[in-house]
Amino acid sequence: MENPGYRSGSFDGHHHPSDDDDDEMVDIAGATLDFSSTDDVPPLSSGGYEEYSSSSSGGGSGGAAGRMNGGGPSRLVDPLEDLVPGVGTYEDFNTIDWVREKSKDRDRHREITNKSKQSTVALLHSVSDAFSGWLLMLLVGLMSGALAGGIDIAAHWLTDMKGGVCLIGFWFNHEHCCWKSDKTTFQERDRCPQWKTWAELITGTSEGAFAYIVNYMMYIFWALLFALLAVTLVRAFAPYACGSGIPEIKTILSGFIIRGYLGKWTLIIKTITLVLAVSSGLSLGKEGPLVHVACCCANILCHLFTKYRKNEAKRREVLSAAAAVGVSVAFGAPIGGVLFSLEEVSYYFPLKTLWRSFFAALVAAFTLRSINPFGNSRLVLFYVEFHAPWHLIELAPFILLGIFGGLWGALFIRANITWCKLRKTTRLGRYPVLEVLVVAAVTAVVAFPNSYTRMSGAELISELFNDCSPLDSSQLCGYQQLSNTSSIGNSLADRPAGPGLYTALWQLSLALIFKMLITVVTFGMKVPSGLFIPSMAVGAIAGRLLGVGMEQLAYYNHDWFIFKGWCSPGADCITPGLYAMVGAAACLGGVTRMTVSLVVIMFELTGGLEYIVPLMAATMTSKWVADAFGREGIYEAHIRLNGYPFLEAKEEFDHSSLAADVMRPRRADPALAVLTQEGMTVGEVESLVENTLYSGFPVVVSQESQRLVGFILRRDLLLSIDTARKRQEGVVSSSLVVFTEHTPPQADDAPPLLRLRGIMDLSPFTVTDHTPMDITVDIFRKLGLRQCLVTHNGRLLGIITKKDILKHMAQISNRDPDSILFN
């Protein structure tokens, strides 16, 4: 298990996970990050020194004696009574041991349950321990909901500031500014005396070419200013705040440790810069980053509860629930959020986590509803109310939208990954600030002349989902007014397209091309950037164009056999807004490969419960089409691009190799570095550790027999030796290190020996050399293993780590095996 984090056999400075000696430069998501600065909390290490008990070995050490003692009269050091600082914790960029963490939690729970029968105080402690998970979920929901509401309000205000300012209070956005006005007409609902455009403030008029140029320049100025602030804050204070965050969250939930990724600085900077990035007009959304924000909240709040602070597996259950909270507050879709966490993000999702995710998503949605950031007393982002039912014949265009979504998803993933590789391997990656400013400038210059690209992504999607009513003044409702047009309630009969609609369709076509191109280079820049809204915008534009085309086809050809019987003249047959909704789902499904959660999010998002079948048809079609070009979604592609050690559950392993083909050492390699259960001195152990870069060592009976006894982690070994040298008299380099249950005989003048059986995993997972690799990969996936030892008739042959498996899978897929960066 190669671990570049370990360079020296000395353990000075390794007590604290956030010591300043951990200063190597590590490249994540394309950014070179310096870890010399300490974070406020070690977010994904165990938060301080962990109390070590005998149960910390992988379920097998049970009540094994854990003494480090000597033969002389010196004081005995017992890890059960004297805490060995840091034993059981993990270094940065390492994978947690799921089996050991779950074993520790079971033992902790068993101990609390047994004590609860002895006294009332212990019983109350047991009750509070059981209740702590629900209390933590309540706090995560409240904090995430409040932050999401603030982000929504601030982003709306800053987005409107690019167009003008409110005279009665600069803190009002355009809509709120005009609420109190009694001079607003229905046709010009966005115009009121209290709201002034920048041209009106500077030139005194809103008409003419000069006023247009002033507004144009001010739009570009604000866009560049917001983008510059966003990228500068990310670079200066929290490099981890860039990007979506979902690929890293998936990797963290699978057991990987990225210290600082969920810290308070990341939370603060991501919250601020997300508002700035969205307001700058860049083709990105806030939905993905809100998952990161919610996980930061959860990780920080975990430090209030010992049960979650000291157990990495338990903490990841909370982070899974927080991912559900993030989607819940992003879309106002609590059930969709729970399903998103289950389907797309989580690695380990027990039933208890499902219930707690549901509760946390409920609390977050309630908090967001109380804040009412959209000002419409609705929780959902794009509420729609379609009046005409869909017909079976329309499944054909819906499936066509699914095909478009799948093709767009596959094309987008390939183009974006190619661009990100270019960014990582060329000089482009050295100038992230310049890249953001150039993309922001191009976006602003091209977007302003077109009203559909000038508005924010959420506004655009809302406009495209809208069904035309008799009083609607939108260009998309620019139909010819016929004297015999009938209407039922708010529903209008199909009408021929007018000049306004043709203009809107041209603008939408240009907007579609622009969005498709600019999103490719925007996603992955060094600012917070989500992909949900841009993908939905592309699909919604395509859907609206197809919907209007179908509507006009039905109007002029209602006697065709496909329209006969259900689309008579004067009826409201086709709803273009429905096509936009289906197209949005198809494109988002093609990019992310979500299915069940996406459909639920879409009908929660729009309130369109009646349209589940069209959504399901389009989403499933887009997944099938996109999978034909590659099974990876955008998040899996970015995980692979960044070399994270993530075993994708959806990826099939269909190669016929055996464990012996993958294990190390290979035939040409030096022998496996092992410890013997007795006979090695402290100096020999320290020399072995200093001269190797492995994260752990098998323990065998002897070098000759190679019979396996157990497995010990490098970190635990170094910590225990270092602690024994400081706290136990007489321990020197010539002291014997033993892992046996019984103390071997020693000469009277020999230095005291060091017993480390208590920190050894007595039941490491093993496979034989003839075990098929598909079974071995399944074991790694389902148990979350860090490593597995390979034996033949009980004799140790080698070791397989998660990194070895990922390298092997990369090789058989004709990819670069050295792209797997970390252990």
Secondary structure, DSSP 8 states (H G I E B T S, - for coil): -B-TT---S--TT-SSTT-TT---EEEETTEEEETTS--SS-TTS-SS-----GGGTTS--TT----B--SSSS--B-TTTS--TTTT---TT-B--HHHHHHHHHHHHHHHHHHHTT-HHHHHHHHHHHHHHHHHHHHHHHHHHHHHHHHHHHHHHHHHHTTEEETT-TTS-HHHHTTT-S---STTTT--TTEEEHHHHHHS-S-SHHHHHHHHHHHHHHHHHHHHHHHHHHHHH-GGGSB-SHHHHHHHHTTB--TTTTSHHHHHHHHHHHHHHHHTT-S-BSHHHHHHHHHHHHHHHHTT-HHHHT-HHHHHHHHHHHHHHHHHHHHT-HHHHHHHIIIII-S---HHHHHHHHHHHHHHHHHHHHH-TTSSS-SSSS-----S---GGGHHHHHHHHHHHHHHHHHHHHHHHHHHHHHHHSGGGG-HHHHHHHHHHHHHHHHTTSHHHHS-HHHHHHHHH----TT---GGG-B---TT--EETTEE----B-HHHHHHHHHHHHHHHHHHHHHHHHTTSSSB-BSHHHHHHHHHHHHHHHHHHHHHHHHHTTTSTTTTTT--TTS----HHHHHHHHHHHHHHHHH---HHHHHHHHHHH--GGGHHHHHHHHHHHHHHHHHH-S--HHHHHHHHTT-----TTS------BHHHHSBS-TTS-----EESSSEEHHHHHHHHHT--BSEEEEES-TTT-BEEEEEEHHHHHHHHHHHHHHSTT--TTSEEE-SSS-----TTS---EE-GGGSBSS--EEETT-BHHHHHHHHHHHT-SEEEEEETTEEEEEEEHHHHHHHHHHHTTS-GGG----
